[in-house]
Amino acid sequence: MGIRTWTYDNRHMGFPEREKEMQYLSILQKYWGYNDFRGIQRQVIESIGSGRDTLCLMPTGGGKSITFQVPALAMKGVCIVFTPLISLMKDQVEALRKRGIKAAYINSHMSHEEVLTVLDNSIFGAYKFLYISPERLSSELFVNKLRRMKVCFITVDEAHCICQWGYDFRPSYLHVADIRDHFPKCPVLALTATATPEVVHDIQQKLRFREENVLRMSFERKNLAYIVRREDSIRDGILHALEAIQGSCIIYTRSRRNCRELAENLNALGYSATFYHAGLAGVQKSERQERWRRGEVRIMVATNAFGMGIDKPDVRLVLHADIPDSIEAYFQEAGRAGRDGEKAYAILLTDGSERRRAASRLSQQFPELDYVRDVYELLGCFFGIAVGDGMLVTREFSIEQFCRTYSHFPTTLLGALDLLDKAGYIEYQDEDDARSRLRINVTRTELFRALDVDGERLMLSVLRHYGGIFVDHVFIDEDLLSHDTGLSADDIYQILLRLSQLHLISFIPRKHLPRITFLRRRIDKEELSLPPQVYEERRKCYEQRIEAMLQYASADAECCRSRMLLRYFGEEAEADCGICDVCSGRESQRPSEDECAALRSHILAQLQQGPLNSYNLDLGGFNPACLETVIDRMRANGEIVFDGSLLRAAQP
């Protein structure tokens, strides 16, 4: 598809356009304190503000949220924002509320009553932004409520998730375009930080764009040095990088166990490190991310669960101890370094065994169909669901218990669950945890007699936010209470645990357990099939992506790393970056001016004896890397000429 771009000149604008532009700037200054837009923000805002479907390609840290939040504030109605990550929608809603902007979200952990309250308030115009996960579109109640809202436009974040053969496909995204039937005049703004030309085309088709309209910001990061380093020991490579490059750091590794062990090893060596992965409780995630963001901890060791929506511009180093599955994933993760525009490094460490491990990951992510069928059957046995039953039944799912019971390996099991999810048999949720529950067992007077200052501050906040807590258990949000009281999430946990031990309250801490929902009645395993777009096509695309990643990670690459990344996304760089390991290696091999001058004299002395084939020149111990440079200069200066295949001194 073609890419539409515009240039803007106020002198040629009509009065309404200039007025609208001033309104956008006024909103930006009022709520964000910036004097002007950056990059392509203005173009995207004006495009969606004029009612045009728009696809915005903006790299990590480019300021995508501004592109929909500013125009929505200038329009009437609520902006519906689809995003796949519960943690990200919570962070953005909290950030908007701090700026005095009314926003809400709906996720799978809210009660039915809470969801209805948010939806009804949205119908009556209480919110400017409503963040929802695309899975909500499967609810008839939700869609009926949505149809009654006054919607200004629809934003689809992480829009590459709609591409079925993309690197992060989410089946629920395929239903996003259906709401266009209810709001035919509302434009759609699709946002992504990583998309190949094929994915760009597919996003616009899947979202039913009325015209092709892509605004693209260059993916080039001139301050970010991409480096691939071959090391016999990955741990030694990490230590070398940490010593050489000071400042805040993220280290990405694939497994949760490696994540924890590496953080513990670094702390034992005197580094300040913590770790983050999807298996941690929400309180722990928030606490660790905040400590790292504030600079109390230098190093965050993490799986790919970490990074979306983080607001830390001064990360100086992103290290990959394992090769990601795709260049898209690597580019996003590496791009979290140097968002402040200062020099930063993205270092990928290899030990020569990447191709073998990649082949192993392929078999784990795409296990044989018979294995997938066996997992499906065992899920029914595990949950006690008979053939013909189970439609829309949701159960908590302990991977460890399942693997112990049926002797399965977790990584291959997760591959099978992902395929069953993509094929529409189940919905597997493993992003966030269930919320804590709390009930007060004594009278208010008895409770407050036992409280210290922090405990009193916490319980006053609890009573302000939650009703009916003396009668029954209610769900609480530790993040909300932490923000309200200034207490850390761990402080809140310890206070509630102490009060529970005194039997003054009943406290059920939140726990992290994935959930599985059967989306259709259970069938016999022999009837289960995987469509080509779920298995064969996605497997082929995965192989292509991992091969591109392996080629990038080659330690003996001759092409500029930045050029390689940009080319993958359909962009051609004007010049080599000059700072990656490939470019720096060339620079270190560049001959000095003294070497060039000495070799020039040596060549001229030989040619005085007669013409020579350049291959027969006697270099006399000079660096062969100098020869091409010196010959080119001598020809340009008219000192030598080529006569057929022979090189001769020019006539004076």
N, C-alpha and C positions, 0 to 999 in steps of 0.2 A: 504494500500500500504506500501511496505517496505521503510525504511529510509536509504539512502546511505550516509555514512560518510567516510572521509579520514583523514589520518594523513600525515603530510608533513615533509620531512627530506631532507635538501639541499644536503647532502652527496650522496644521491641516485638519484639526479636529473640530467637529461641530460643538455647539454649546452643551448639549446633553452629555456628550462623551467626556468633555473636560470636567463637567460637574460630577459625573460618576467617578472619574479618576481621582478627583479631589476628595470625594467621599471615601474611597478605598484608602487613600493615604491618611485621612483623618482617623479612620478605624484602626489602622496599623499603629499610628502614633498613640492613640488613646489607650489601647489594650496591651500593646507589646512594647511601646516606647521606642520603636525604630523610626528613623526619618525617611527611609525609602525602602523599596523592595530590592531584592537581589536576585541575580541569575534570571531565570525565566518566570519568576513568581508573578510579575505584573501581567505578562502575556497570558498565563494560565487563568488568572483572576478575571481578566477582561473577556477571555474566550467563554468561560462558563457563565460570567455575568451577562453576556449577550445572548445566552440561551443555547449555546452550541455544545453538542457532545464533544468531550475533550479527553484525550489520553495524554497524561503527563508522565514523561520519563525523566526522573530526577534521581541522581545517585544518593546513597545514604548520607544524611547530614545536610541535604540541600534545602530543607525547609518546606517539605510537602504539606504539612498541616496548615501553614499559612494560606496555601492556595485554595482551600475550601472554607476555612474559618472566616477569612476576611469577606469574601463575596456573600456568604450566608448571612453575616451580620448586616449587610447592606440590603438584603431582600426580605420580603415578608414570608412567613412560614418557617417550618422546621426543616433542617437539613438532616436527611437520613444517612448515616455513615455505617457501611458494612465493613467489619474488620474481623479477622479470624482469631485474634488473640485477646483473651479475656483480660490479661494483665495490661495490655496496651490500651484497651478501651477505658479501663479504670484510671490509668495514669493520665490519659488525655482529658477525661471528664474532670478529674481533680484539678488539673492545670487550668482548665477553662473556668471552673468555679472560683479558683483563687483570683482570677482576673475579673470576677464579677459577671461572668457570662453563664447563663442558665443552660445546663446540660445534664443529661441522664444517660444511663446505659441499661441494657437488659441482657442478662446472661443466664446460663442454665442452672446457676446456683441460687437463683432468687425464687421465693415462694410464689405460688399462683396469685396470691393477693398483692404481693409487691409488684409483679409484672402488670397486673390490671391497673394498679394505681399509676404507674409510670405511663402506660398507654393512654389512660383516660386524661391524665394531665397534659400529655402531648396533643391530644385532640383539642383540648381547650387552650392550647397555645402557651403552656407553661415553660416550654423549653425551646431553645434555639437549635440545639443539637441533640439527636437521639442516636446513640451508638448501639448497634445490634450485631450479633453474629449471624451469618447467612443461614445457619441451621434453623433459625426462627421461622423462615419462610415455609417450612413444612407444617406449621400450625395454622389451621383454618381460622381460629380465633384471632391470632395475631394479624393475619392478612386482612380480616374484616375490620379490625381496629385501625390498621394502617390506612385503609381506603378512606377513612373518615378524617384523616389529618390533612392540614394544608401544608403541602410539601413544596419547598422552593427548588431543591434539586437533590440528586442522589449521588453520594460519593462511594466509590468502591476502592477501598485501600487494599494493598497487596494484590492488585488486579491480575497478576500472573497466575494466581491460584485457580483462575477459571479455565486455564489451558489444560486439556486432559492429558497431553503428553509432556506438559511442563514439569519443572523440577519439584514443584510444591503443589500439585493439583489437589483441590478440595472439591469433592462432588457437590457440596451444598452451594458452591458459587454458581453452578449452572442454572440455578433457579432465580438468581438475582435479576436477570433480564425480564422475568415474568411480571415483576411489579410495574414495568413500563406500561403494561396494558391498563393499569389503574391510574397512571399519571402520564398520559401520552405527551403532554406539553412540557414535562420536566426534563431538563437535560441531565446527562450522566457525566460525572467526572471520575475517570479511572486513574489510579495512581500506582506506580511501581518503580522500584529502584533497579530492577534487573529484568531485562527482556531482550531476547534476540529478535532480529527482524521477523522471523516466523511467528514468535509469540506476540509481537506487536500487532500483526495482521489478525491473529486468532482472537485476541482480546476484543478488538473492535467488532468482529463478526459476532462473537458470543454475546456481547452486550448490545447488539443491534444498533450500532451507531447509525444515525441518519446520514452522516457524511464522514468521510475519512478526515480525521483531524488529530494530528500528533504534534505535540510540542516537546522537544527533546533538549535536555541540557547535556552538555558534553560530560562524558564519564571520566574525562582525564583529571587526574589528581597530581598537579605539578609538585606539590610539597611532600608526596608520599613515595618513598623509595621501596619498590617491590624487590625482595631478595629471596632467592632459593639457595639453601645451603646444605650440602651433603655432609653428614656427620656419621661417624661410626657409632656414636652414642647420642641419642636424642637428648637425654638429660644433660650431658655435657654441653651440647649446643644451646640449650635453654640457659644454662648458667653463663656461658660466654656472652650471649646476647644481653642478659640482664646486667652484666658487669659493664658492657660496652655502651649501653643506651640507658640513660637515667630517665626517671619519670614514670607516670602511671602506665600500667601494662595489663593486657588481656592475653591469657594463654588458652587456646582452644585445644581440647582433646576429645576423643570420641566417646570414651566410656566413663560412666559415673565413678567407677572404682578408681580409675587413673586420675580422675579429677580430684578426688579426696586425697589419694596417696601423694600426688604431686604437690598439692598445697601443704600437706603435713611435712613433706621433705623440705620444701622451701622454707617453711617456718623454722624447722630444726637447724637449717643452715644460716639463720639470722635474717632472712627476708620476711617482709610483712605480706602475708598472703591469706586469702580465703577462697572458698570454692562455691560453685553454683551449678545445679542441674535440676531437671524437671522433677526428680523424686523428692526434693525438699518441700517442707510445708511452706505455705504462702508467707507466714510470719518470718521464717528464716530467709526466704528469698528477698523479701523487702528489706530486712535488717542488713543483710550482707551487701546488697546492691547499694544501699544508702551509705554504709560505711566506706565502701570503695569510692563512691561518687564524691564524698566529702574529702577524700584523700587520707582517711584514717588508716586505710589498707592500700598498699601500693599495687599488689598483683591480684587480679581476679582469674582464677583457674576455672574454666567453664566448659560445658558442652554447648552445642549449638542452641540450647534453650535460652541462652543469655544473649542480650544485646538489643532486641527490638525496642525502640523507643527510649533508649538510655540517653540521658542528657549530660554528657561529659566531653567537652570539646578538647581537653588537653591530654588525651591519651597519646603517648609518644611511641608506643610499641604494641603491635598485635602479633603474637607468635602462634603459629600452627604446629603443634607437635604431631598431628596426623593430617593426612591429605583429605580435604572435604570431598563430597561426592560430585560436585559440579563447580564450574567456574562461577556460576551465579551465586552459589552459597559462599564461595571464597571471597568474591568481590564485595559482597555485603559485609562479611565479617571483617575483612582487612580494612574496609572503608571506615571502620569505627575509630581508626587512628587519625590524628591530625586534623580534626574538624575545625580547629582554631586557625588553620592556615599555616601553622609553623611546621618545620621539618619533622617528619615522623617516619616510622619504619613498619613494613609488613613483611615478616620473615616466615618463610615456609621451610621447615626442617625435614629432610629426607634421609633415609638410611639405605636406600637401594632395594627395599623389599615392598615398595608401594604397589607394584603390579600384582604381586601375589595376593596381597591383602585386598586389593580392589576386586579380584576374581572371587575371593571368599565373600565379600560384601554383596556381590551380585547374586550369589546363590542363596544368601540369607534374605535379601530383600525380595527375591523372586523365587521362592521354593517351588518344587514340583506341585502340580495340581492335586495329585493324590495326597500329598502332605497337607495341603490347604483343606481338602475335604475331611481328612482325619481331624484336624483342629476344629473345624466347624461341628463335627459330630461330638467331639469331646466337650465342647462348650455346652452343648445341650445336656450332656450327662452331668457336667460340673454344676450347672445351675438347676438341674432337675426339671428341664423343659422337654416335654414329649413332642414327638413329630406331630405337626398339625397345630401346635400351641405356640405361645410365646410372643405373638405380635405386639410390638411396642413395650415389651417387658424390659426393664432396666435393672441391672444388678451391679453391685460393686465387684471388682475383679482383682484378685490378688495374683499377680503373675508368678510370684515365688511359690505360692501354694499349688497353682496349676502345674508348674514345671516339676515340682516335687512329686505330685500325684501321678503325673503321666510321663515322667522322664523326658521332658522337652528342654531344649536350650532356649533361653529368653530371646536371643537375637533373631533366630529363625522363626520363633513363635510370633514376634512382633511383625515380621515380614508377612506372615500369613494373615494376621489380624488386619494389617493395612490393606491387603488385597481384598479381603472380605468386606472391609469398609468401603473401598472404592467401587466394588461391584454391587453395593447396596443391600447386602445381607444383614450387616450389623452397623452400628455406629460405635466406634471406639474412641473414648475421650480420655486423654491423659495430660491435660494441661494444668488444671488447677485443683484445689482440694475443697472438700466440703467445709462449710463454716462451723465455727464453734457454737455451742449452745449453752445457755446460762439460765438458772432459776434461783431466786433468792428464797431461802427456806425459813427465815426469821422475819420479825418486824423490822421496819426501818430503824427504829430506835435501837434495837438490839444489835443490828448490823453496824451502825455508825459508832457504837461504843467500842467496837473491836478494831476500828480502823486507825492507821497512822495517817500522816498528811497525804502521802501518795495514794494510799488506798481510798481515802475520802475523795480526793480529786477524781480518781477513776470511777468510783461508784456514783458520784454526782453526774458524771458524763453518761454513764449507763442509764441512769434513771431519766435523764433528759431525752435520750434517743429511743428508748424501748419501753413500751407499755405492756401490761399484763405479765410482767416478769416475776411478780409475787405468786402468780397462779400456775404458770406453766413454763416450760423451757422455751426460750426465744433464741433465734439466731442472732449472733452479734458479729460485728466486723472490727477486728483488732486494729486494722489500718486506720479506720475512721476514729476509733477511740484514741489511738496514738496521736493522730493529727490534732484532736480536740484537747488532749491533756498535756501534750509535750513529753509523755512517757514513751520509752522505747517499747517495741513489741515484746521483747523479752521481759521487761519490767512488768508489763501487763499480765503476761503469762504467769510469772512467779507470784504476783499478788493474788490472782484468781486461784492458783493452785493452793496457796496457803489458806485462803478463806474456805476453799473446798475441804481441806484437811480438818478444818475446825468445824465442819458441817454447817457453816453459816450460809453457804450457797451450794448449788449443784452445778459443777462445771464439767462439760464434756468437750475437751479440746478437739479442734478440727484435725482431721487425719487425711493423708494423701493416699487415695486409692483410685485407680482408674475405674471407669464405668463402661459397661457394654450394654447397648440397647439392641434387641432384635427388631429390625425394621420390617420384617415380614414373618409369617408363620414358619416355624421350623420345618424343613423338608428333609427327605432322606439324602444322605451325603452323595449318593450316586447321581442325583438330579442336579447337583450344584455345578454350575459352569461359570467361567470367567470370560467376559467379552474380550475381543482382541484389543480394544482401546484401554482395557484395564491391565491386561497381561502382556501380550506379544508386543504391542506398539510401545507401551511404557518401558518394557524391558529393553527394546531396541534403542529408545531414546536415552535410557539410563546408560547403556553401553557407550553411546556416542558422547554423552556428557563426561563420563568418567575418563574416556580416552582423551578428550580435550584437556581435562584437568591433569592427566598424567604427562601429556606433552608439555603443558606449561611448567610442570614441576621437574622437567628434565634438567639435571644439573649442568649439562653441557650445551644448553640452548644457545643459539647464536643471535636470536632476535630479541630486541628490547622487550622486557617484560611488560611494560605499560602498553606498547604497541600490540602485543599478543592479546592482552585483555580487551583493549578497545576494539580490535578487529573481530573478536568473538561477538561483540554486541553491535556489529555493523558500523563501526566508526573508524575512520582512518586518521591517525595522528599526523600532524604536519612534520614532526621531527621526533627523533628518539628522545627519551626522557632525560638521559644523561646522568641519572642517579641510581638506576637499578643495578643489580650485580653484573649483568651483561655489559651495560654501558660503562660501568666503573672499571670492569676488566679490560675493556678496549682502551680506556684512558690510561690505565697503568702500563699498557703495552706500547703506547704511543712514543715514538722515538724523540729524544731531546734534539734541540736545534744544533748542539755541538756534534751529536752523532750524525745528523743529516749532512752537515757541512763536511765532515771528514769523509763520509761515504761518497759524496758528490765528487770530491777531489780524486778519490780512489777510482771511481768509474771513468772520469775524464782521462786519467792517466792511461787506463787500459785502452780506451777508444782512440787515443793518439797513435796506437800501433795498428789500427784498422778496425772495420766494423765487426761486431760480435752479436751472436744470438743472446738475447737477455738471459736465457737459461744457462749460458756458458760463462757468464760474468763471474769473476773470482771475487767473492765477498770479503776475503781476507780477514775473517773473524768478526765482521760487523753483523749486527742483528738482522736476520732476514726480514723481520717485520718492517724495517726501515726502507727496503728496496722499492716497494710500490710507491711510497710517499715521495721518495727522492726522485725517481724516474718521472713521476707526474709533474713535479715542480720544474725539473730540467727541461721537459718538453714544453711546458707553458712559458718558460723563459727563453725558448729558442736555442738552448745549448745543445740539444741532441734532436735527432729525427729518426723515424723508422723508415727503412728502405726495404720494403717487402717484410720479411721476417727478421731482418737484421737491424741492429741499432748502431748508428754512426754519429760521430761528433759533427755538429753543424759547421758549415764553412764560415770563417770569419768575414 
